[in-house]
Each structure stands twice: as structure tokens, then as C-alpha cells.
Amino acid sequence: MTMRKSKSPYLILAIDTSCDETSVAVTRDDWVLANVVASQVNFHREYGGVVPNLAKRKHLEFIGPAIKEALWRAHLKSIDQVDSLAVTVGPGLAPALEVGVKTAKNLALKYKKPLITINHMEGHLLSSLAKNSQGNRGVKFQFPVLGLLVSGGHTQLVLANGFGDYLILGETRDDAAGEAFDKVAKMLDLGYPGGPILTEMAKKGKPKYDLPVPMEKKPGLDFSFSGLKTACLYFLKDIDLSKKPRQFYYDFAASFQYVVAQALIIRLQRALKKYPVKQLFLGGGVINNVYIRQQIRKTAKEFKTETHIPYTDKMLSDNAAMISVAAYYQAKRGDFVKDIKSIDRLPGLCF
């Protein structure tokens, strides 16, 4: 399919099945008309984590109804009415991505619509640009922009010099911050998903336990949370948690949260010193953590840098609206898939 410039207004239906959320959204330019998210949390809870093949089965079950719901919310009768389709091709779980990619390909071919492929992390980066009818007008990039993306699978510092022009300054060497939250919550037997539970507990505690700040003395901008995870494991291994009062959990959660925030702030400070920018864009589910978000804002303010997040916390977690907004800016560049049949999932995709 040949590339062409997009018209305005421009309607996009986007699909994201990168992990365990089946999401479909419709946008008009960068305005969100519908953002449907079908959660699979209850199906994965008994396994204590996301099971890839189970995620695939649930995506197959949910994707059709999610598309119908998104069209209905956007007051559209058919995919015939949208101008193009968009889909997350990576990074993510391969079996999960497969469902979204195949669905988008089939629909694009059936309805003869252009197709846009999107990097899931670019969706997080551009999520603050989304607008909606409730008065949320998004923000405008003042390039260059720094992005701090903190999710279950990734922790990244990204320098955006323009739309589609991204430079990774630092990324996760092993466990991402969100993954560390979930694993430490599992050590405390808090249930699934553990990260949000640990975050809530931290609100009632104080950071009184001595845990190491990940890579505090290491140069550079990369992140690593596996050492912190191991430190927590050794700290807890000789403790009979059944005999500990609830306050122990609160204080340990607060201690863990504190050092994760410090690890992020140290890297952020280094990045802002080296790359002075006017704007910092935040994305990823861990940014839902109010304490971490406050510490990041405080740090950015010291460098006279504005901090921006999406208009709703729901858009920090995986969703198709951020994918659709990213697709709009890609469509403006005339960047569409040339051979729809050839595209495939890219679980290890980088910027």
C-alpha cells in the first residue's frame, strides 16, 4: 500500500494487545472518542502472573466485542467509517501481540484501509498529547522533550527530538521497576497484581528499613532493579511474616517504594543536567504511584522543567487510546504500512 498524507479530521481505530489488557480505541485526530479496555486480571490471578497463552485466548475472546464497543462509543456504525487502522506490534508478549496484529491486518485488508504499526513505548511517550471532550486539551511538545517511561516491562529515559525521532538515553538492564514491585509484593504474599497493593500499603508506612538504592554509585543512565529484588529477598528470608504486624508490611512497602523513587530520580537528574529540556513527559503504569510521581515532579521543577502526564491515570496503564494518538502523528507524516500482509508481531521491538 502506498504512503499518503492524512486528511483532517482523521479517524483511527487502534488495537493494543501487548500484554493482558485487550484494548480498542477510536480517535479523531488526537481527540479520544472511545477507549475500551477489557482487563484479564481475574483470569491470571490464580497463577500469580500473566500466562502468555491464557492471555492470547482471552484476547481472542475479547477483541471482537471490544471493537464493537469502541465503535458504538464513538458513534460509528462500521469500520468503513474510519480512515485507517493502527496496531501495537511490540514490544510485548508474543502470543498476545499476535492477536492484535492478525486482527488489524485482516480488518485492513477486508475494509481496504491503510494500516499504521506502532511501538507500544511510543504510545506511552505520546499519551500526554491526548485530548477529550471533557475539556482536556492535551499539551504541545516543545522539542526536544525528555520522556521517562516506567512500566511493568520497561524503564526508559527517552530524548524526543521530533515525532518519530527518538534516542534511548537509558533503559532497563534486567528487571523493570514495575516488575520489581510485583515480585517484591509476591515475596510478601500480597496477592496479584501485587504492585498496586504494595503501592497502597506504602501510603500507610514510613521508609524505616535500610534497602539499597539500585545502581546508586553506577555511572550512566541505565536502570537495574534485580539487585534490589535480591536484597529484599535476603532481608525477608529469615522473617516469619505470619508473626509480623500489619505495620511491618506498610513500612517495608514504603522503604521499597522510597529506594525505587531514588533510583529513578538519580537517573533523571543526570539526564536533565546533560540534556536540559523544557518538558518532561511521563508514561507507564508505575507513574500511577502518587509518591513516585510527586518525587519526579519535584526533581523536574528544580531544573525548571514542566512535567506532563495524560489527562487520566487510566491512560498510564496499557490502552489503545495512546496507540491511536501516536498513530495520528505517524499518519501526519504519511507513514503507513506498504505491505500489510508482511507485517508481524515484534515482541522485542525497541525505539
BELMODA-V615347 format. One record per pair of residues at least 12 apart in sequence whose C-alpha atoms are under 10 Angstrom apart, sorted by the first residue. I is the first residue (numbers start at 1). J is the second residue. Records with the same first field share a line. If there is no record, write none. Layout:
# BELMODA-V615347
I = J, J
This chain:
# BELMODA-V615347
1 = 112, 113, 114, 115, 336, 337, 338, 339, 340
2 = 114, 334, 335, 336, 337, 338, 339
3 = 114, 331, 333, 334, 335, 336, 337, 338
4 = 114, 331, 332, 333, 334, 335, 336
5 = 330, 331, 332, 333, 334, 335, 336
6 = 29, 83, 84, 328, 329, 330, 331, 332, 333, 334, 335, 336
7 = 29, 83, 331, 332
8 = 28, 29, 83, 332
9 = 27, 28, 29, 30, 31, 83
10 = 27, 28, 29, 30, 31, 82, 83, 84, 328, 331, 332
11 = 26, 27, 28, 29, 30, 31, 32, 33, 79, 81, 82, 83, 84, 85, 324, 328
12 = 25, 26, 27, 28, 29, 30, 32, 33, 79, 81, 82, 83, 84, 85, 86, 114, 115, 116, 321, 323, 324, 325, 327, 328, 331
13 = 25, 26, 27, 28, 33, 34, 35, 67, 70, 71, 74, 79, 81, 82, 83, 84, 85, 86, 87, 104, 115, 320, 321, 323, 324, 327
14 = 26, 27, 35, 67, 70, 84, 85, 86, 87, 88, 100, 104, 115, 116, 117, 118, 319, 320, 321, 322, 323, 324, 325, 326, 327
15 = 35, 36, 63, 66, 67, 85, 86, 87, 88, 89, 97, 99, 100, 101, 103, 104, 117, 118, 319, 320, 321, 323, 324
16 = 37, 59, 63, 86, 87, 88, 89, 90, 96, 97, 99, 100, 101, 104, 118, 120, 123, 318, 319, 320, 321, 322, 323, 324
17 = 37, 55, 56, 59, 60, 63, 87, 88, 89, 90, 92, 93, 94, 95, 96, 97, 98, 99, 100, 101, 120, 318, 319, 320
18 = 55, 56, 59, 87, 88, 89, 90, 91, 92, 93, 94, 95, 96, 97, 98, 99, 100, 101, 120, 318, 319, 320, 345, 347
19 = 40, 50, 51, 52, 55, 56, 59, 90, 91, 92, 93, 94, 95, 96, 97, 153, 318
20 = 38, 39, 40, 41, 43, 44, 49, 50, 51, 52, 54, 55, 56, 58, 59, 92, 93, 96, 97, 318
21 = 36, 37, 38, 39, 40, 41, 55, 58, 59, 62, 96, 317, 318, 319, 320
22 = 36, 37, 38, 39, 40, 55, 56, 58, 59, 60, 61, 62, 63, 64, 66, 67, 96, 99, 100, 318, 319, 320
23 = 35, 36, 37, 38, 39, 59, 62, 63, 66, 67, 70, 100, 318, 319, 320, 321, 323
24 = 36, 37, 38, 63, 64, 65, 66, 67, 68, 69, 70, 71, 86, 87, 100, 319, 320, 321, 323, 324
25 = 37, 66, 67, 69, 70, 71, 73, 74, 86, 319, 320, 321, 322, 323, 324, 325
26 = 67, 70, 71, 72, 73, 74, 75, 76, 82, 85, 86, 320, 321, 323, 324, 325
27 = 70, 74, 82, 130, 131, 132, 320, 321, 322, 323, 324, 325, 327, 328
28 = 74, 82, 83, 131, 132, 324, 325, 328
29 = 130, 131, 324, 325, 326, 327, 328, 329, 331, 332
30 = 127, 129, 130, 131, 132, 137, 138, 321, 322, 324, 325, 326, 327, 328, 329
31 = 129, 130, 131, 132, 133, 136, 137, 138, 321, 324, 325, 328
32 = 74, 130, 131, 132, 133, 320, 321, 322, 324, 325
33 = 70, 71, 73, 74, 75, 131, 132, 133, 321
34 = 69, 70, 71, 72, 73, 74, 75, 132, 320, 321
35 = 66, 67, 69, 70, 71, 73, 74, 314, 315, 319, 320, 321, 322, 324
36 = 65, 66, 67, 68, 69, 70, 71, 73, 319, 320, 321
37 = 62, 63, 66, 69, 70, 314, 318, 319, 320, 321
38 = 58, 59, 62, 63, 65, 66, 319
39 = 58, 59, 62, 318
40 = 54, 55, 58, 59, 62
41 = 55, 192, 193
42 = 192, 193
43 = 55, 58
44 = 192, 193
45 = 191, 192, 193, 194
46 = 191, 192
47 = 191, 192
48 = 182, 183, 186, 189, 191, 192, 193, 194
49 = 182, 183, 186, 191, 192, 193, 194
50 = 93, 192, 193
51 = 93, 95, 96
52 = 93, 94, 95, 96, 97
53 = 93, 94, 95, 96
54 = 95, 96
55 = 93, 95, 96, 97, 99
56 = 93, 94, 95, 96, 97, 98, 99, 100
57 = 95, 96, 99
58 = 96, 99
59 = 95, 96, 97, 98, 99, 100
60 = 96, 98, 99, 100, 103
63 = 99, 100, 103
64 = 103
67 = 79
78 = 111
79 = 107, 108, 110, 111, 113
80 = 107, 110, 111, 112, 113
81 = 111, 113
82 = 111, 113, 114
83 = 112, 113, 114, 115
84 = 108, 111, 112, 113, 114, 115, 116, 327, 328, 331, 336
85 = 104, 105, 107, 108, 111, 113, 114, 115, 116, 117, 324, 327, 336
86 = 100, 101, 104, 105, 108, 114, 115, 116, 117, 118, 320, 323, 324, 325, 326, 327, 328, 331, 336, 337
87 = 100, 101, 102, 103, 104, 105, 115, 116, 117, 118, 119, 120, 320, 323, 324, 327, 345
88 = 100, 101, 104, 116, 117, 118, 119, 120, 121, 122, 123, 320, 323, 324, 327, 345, 346, 347
89 = 101, 116, 117, 118, 119, 120, 343, 344, 345, 346, 347, 348, 349
90 = 117, 118, 119, 120, 121, 344, 345, 346, 347, 348, 349, 350, 351
91 = 118, 119, 120, 121, 153, 154, 345, 346, 347, 348, 349, 350, 351
92 = 119, 120, 121, 153, 345, 346, 347, 348, 349
93 = 345, 346, 347, 348
94 = 344, 345, 346, 347, 348
95 = 345, 347
96 = 345, 347
97 = 344, 345, 346, 347
98 = 344, 345, 346, 347
99 = 345
100 = 345
101 = 117, 343, 344, 345, 346
102 = 341, 343, 344, 345
104 = 116, 117, 340
105 = 340, 341, 342, 343, 344
106 = 340, 341
108 = 340, 341
109 = 340, 341
113 = 340
114 = 331, 335, 336, 337, 338, 339, 340
115 = 327, 331, 335, 336, 337, 338, 339, 340, 343
116 = 323, 324, 326, 327, 328, 330, 331, 334, 335, 336, 337, 338, 340
117 = 323, 326, 327, 330, 335, 336, 337, 340, 343, 344, 345
118 = 322, 323, 324, 326, 327, 330
119 = 323, 326, 327, 346, 349, 350, 351
120 = 318, 319, 320, 322, 323, 326, 349, 350, 351
121 = 149, 150, 151, 154, 155, 156, 158, 283, 284, 318, 322, 323, 326, 349, 350, 351
122 = 147, 149, 158, 163, 164, 166, 283, 322, 323, 325, 326, 327, 350, 351
123 = 283, 284, 315, 316, 318, 319, 320, 321, 322, 323, 324, 325, 326, 327
124 = 147, 148, 149, 150, 151, 281, 282, 283, 284, 285, 309, 310, 315, 316, 317, 318, 319, 321, 322, 323, 326
125 = 145, 146, 147, 148, 149, 158, 160, 280, 281, 282, 283, 284, 309, 310, 316, 322, 323, 326
126 = 139, 141, 147, 163, 281, 282, 283, 309, 310, 322, 323, 324, 325, 326, 327, 329
127 = 139, 281, 282, 283, 284, 308, 309, 310, 311, 312, 315, 316, 319, 321, 322, 323, 324, 325, 326
128 = 140, 141, 281, 282, 283, 308, 309, 310, 311, 312, 315, 316, 322, 325
129 = 141, 281, 308, 309, 310, 311, 322, 325, 326
130 = 309, 310, 311, 312, 315, 321, 322, 324, 325, 326
131 = 310, 311, 325
132 = 311
134 = 311
135 = 311
136 = 310, 311, 312
137 = 311
138 = 308, 309, 310, 311
139 = 281, 308, 309, 310, 311
140 = 279
141 = 160, 161, 162, 163, 278, 279, 280, 281
142 = 160, 161, 162, 277, 278, 279, 280
143 = 159, 160, 161, 162, 163, 277, 278, 279
144 = 159, 160, 161, 162, 165, 166, 275, 276, 277, 278, 279, 280
145 = 158, 159, 160, 161, 162, 166, 275, 276, 277, 278, 279, 280, 281, 305
146 = 158, 159, 160, 161, 166, 167, 168, 169, 268, 271, 272, 275, 276, 277, 278, 279, 280, 281, 282, 305, 307
147 = 159, 160, 166, 168, 169, 268, 279, 280, 281, 282, 283, 307, 308
148 = 170, 171, 264, 267, 268, 280, 281, 282, 283, 284, 287, 296
149 = 171, 281, 282, 283, 284, 285, 286, 287, 316
150 = 171, 172, 176, 177, 178, 264, 282, 283, 284, 285, 286, 287, 288, 316
151 = 176, 177, 178, 179, 283, 284, 285, 286, 287, 288, 316, 317, 318
152 = 175, 176, 177, 178, 179, 180, 181, 182, 195, 284, 285, 286, 317
153 = 172, 174, 175, 176, 177, 178, 179, 180, 284, 285
154 = 171, 172, 173, 174, 175, 176, 177, 178, 179, 223, 284
155 = 170, 171, 172, 173, 174, 175, 176, 177, 178, 179, 222, 223, 224, 225, 264, 283, 284, 286
156 = 168, 169, 170, 171, 172, 176, 221, 222, 223, 264, 283, 284
157 = 169, 170, 171, 172, 221, 222, 223, 264, 267, 268, 271, 281, 282
158 = 170, 171, 271, 280, 281, 351
159 = 271, 275, 277, 280
160 = 281
163 = 326, 329, 330, 332, 333
164 = 326, 329, 330, 333, 351
165 = 351
166 = 351
167 = 351
168 = 221, 222, 350, 351
169 = 220, 221, 222, 267, 271, 275
170 = 220, 221, 222, 223, 267, 268, 271
171 = 221, 222, 223, 224
172 = 221, 222, 223, 224, 225, 226
173 = 222, 223, 224, 225, 226
174 = 222, 223, 224, 225, 226, 227
175 = 223, 224, 225, 226, 227, 228, 229
176 = 223, 224, 225, 226
177 = 195, 223, 224, 225, 226, 228, 229, 257, 260, 261, 263, 264, 285, 286
178 = 194, 195, 196, 225, 260, 284, 285, 286, 287
179 = 194, 195, 225, 226, 229, 286
180 = 194, 195, 224, 225, 226, 227, 228, 229, 230, 256, 260
181 = 193, 194, 195, 196, 197, 198, 199, 225, 229, 253, 256, 257, 260, 286
182 = 194, 195, 196, 197, 198
183 = 195, 226, 229, 232, 233
184 = 198, 228, 229, 230, 232, 233, 236, 253, 256
185 = 197, 198, 199, 249, 253
186 = 198
187 = 229, 232, 233, 236, 237, 241
188 = 232, 233, 236, 241, 249, 252, 253
189 = 241
190 = 249
195 = 285, 286, 289
196 = 285, 286, 288, 289
197 = 253
198 = 249, 250, 252, 253, 254, 256, 257
199 = 250, 253, 254, 256, 257, 286, 288, 289, 290, 291, 292
200 = 250, 253, 254, 289, 290
201 = 246, 247, 248, 249, 250, 251, 252, 253, 254
202 = 247, 249, 250, 251, 252, 253, 254, 255, 256, 257, 258, 289, 291
203 = 250, 251, 253, 254, 257, 289, 290, 291
204 = 246, 247, 249, 250, 251, 253, 254
205 = 246, 247, 248, 249, 250, 251, 252, 253, 254, 255
206 = 247, 248, 250, 251, 252, 253, 254, 255, 257, 258
207 = 250, 251, 252, 253, 254, 255, 256, 257, 258, 259
208 = 248, 251, 252, 253, 254, 255, 256, 258
209 = 235, 248, 251, 252, 253, 254, 255, 256
210 = 231, 232, 235, 252, 255, 256, 259
211 = 228, 229, 231, 232, 235, 252, 255, 256, 258, 259, 260
212 = 227, 228, 229, 231, 232, 255, 256, 259, 260, 262, 263
213 = 225, 227, 228, 256, 258, 259, 260, 261, 262, 263, 264, 266
214 = 226, 227, 228, 229, 231, 259, 260, 261, 262, 263, 264, 266
215 = 227, 228, 263, 266, 267
216 = 259, 262, 263, 264, 266, 267
217 = 266
219 = 267, 270
220 = 267, 270, 271
221 = 264, 266, 267, 268, 269, 270, 271
222 = 264, 267
223 = 263, 264, 267
224 = 263
225 = 260, 263
228 = 256, 259, 260
229 = 256
232 = 252, 256
236 = 252
254 = 291
257 = 289, 291, 292
258 = 291, 292, 295
260 = 292
261 = 289, 291, 292, 293, 294, 295, 296
262 = 292, 295, 296
264 = 292, 295, 296
265 = 292, 295, 296, 297, 298, 299, 300
266 = 296, 299
268 = 280, 296, 299, 300
269 = 296, 299, 300, 302, 303
272 = 299, 300, 302, 303, 304, 305
273 = 303
276 = 303, 304, 305
277 = 300, 303, 304, 305, 306
278 = 300, 303, 304, 305, 306, 307
279 = 300, 304, 305, 306, 307, 308
280 = 296, 297, 300, 301, 305, 306, 307, 308, 309
281 = 306, 307, 308, 309, 310
282 = 296, 297, 307, 308, 309, 310, 316
283 = 308, 309, 310, 313, 315, 316, 317, 318
284 = 309, 313, 314, 315, 316, 317, 318
285 = 313, 314, 315, 316, 317, 318
286 = 316, 317
287 = 309, 313, 316, 317
288 = 309, 312, 313, 314, 315, 316, 317
289 = 313
293 = 307, 309
310 = 322
